[in-house]
Amino acid sequence: MSTGLIIALIVIAAAVLVVAAVMTLRARGPRHGGSLKRRFGPEYDRAVARHDGDTKAAERELAQRVERHGSLHERPLDPAERERFEARWTATQERFVDSPREAVTEADRLLAELAGARGFPDGGQYEEQLAALSVHHAHHVDGYRRVHRVAHARVDGARDGGTGTEEMRESLVEARALFEDLVRPSRHEGGRHRAGPDGDGRAPARVHHAWSFSKRQPKES
């Protein structure tokens, strides 16, 4: 075999390897993005919107969140802790009727404490706590974001920040989904909290879902 033929074969082999590498990288890209989109759901769309439609920038941000917080293991609540958090949330909802602003502020504080109790970053690091929650509770984390924004709203030093009662009520309702997700026993915490008619005959412990303002109208703050 001549030297020229050998060189030609080497060049062809190298070109094939380069093409194969390019095709592999292209194939991995969509799967990575698709995986992030499935994992983050609505948070993926919010990240893309925040980056003005730049999906690569959004995916870099989300991938960094997973790298920082993906290995976090949520600490289970003991029954007494769970009952205390549920009682406080119920009291917060009831307080909304007369003091909507204070109720929303308490809900924001309560979610921060509950997340901290489950092993997420401390509530004093709100942005980092929110990022960690988005990795593990992506479908409900925006409720926390919204109630936090409403609770801390300011306009010209005014406490209500121009936020109406209806907006505060909606933020509290939306935040409740994350609260229930965090307070609910996980699959690994034993069966007694999850047992139904086929277990111990009792329905699983749940946070109160009914929330009506039919008796009294909340005061405007």
QUIRA-V525582 format. One record per backbone hydrogen bond with DSSP energy under -0.5 kcal/mol. CO is the residue of the C=O (numbers start at 1). NH is the residue of the N-H. Records with the same first field share a line. If there is no record, write none. Layout:
CO=NH  NH
//
This chain:
2=6
3=7
4=8
5=9
6=10
7=11
8=12
9=13
10=14
11=15
12=16
13=17
14=18
15=19
16=20
17=21
18=22
19=23
20=24
21=25
22=26
23=27
24=28
25=29
26=30
27=31
28=32
29=33
30=34
31=35
32=36
33=37
34=38
35=39
36=40
37=41
40=43
41=44  45
42=46
43=47
44=48
45=49
46=50
47=51
48=53
49=52
51=54
53=55
54=58
55=59
56=60
57=61
58=62
59=63
60=64
61=65
62=66
63=67
64=68
65=69
66=70
69=72
72=74
78=82
79=83
80=84
81=85
82=86
83=87
84=88
85=89
86=90
87=91
88=92
89=93
90=94
91=95
92=96
94=97
95=98  99
97=219
99=103
100=104
101=105
102=106
103=107
104=108
105=109
106=110
107=111
108=112
109=113
110=114
111=115
112=116
113=117
114=118
115=120
116=119
118=75
122=125
124=126
125=129
126=130
127=131
128=132
129=133
130=134
131=135
132=135  136
133=137
137=140  141
140=143  144
141=144  145
142=146
143=147
144=148
145=149
146=150
147=151
148=152
150=153
155=158
158=155
160=163
164=168
165=169
166=170
167=171
168=172
169=173
170=174
171=175
172=176
173=177
174=177  178
175=178  179
176=180
177=181
178=182
179=183
180=184
186=189
191=194  195
193=205
196=199  201
//
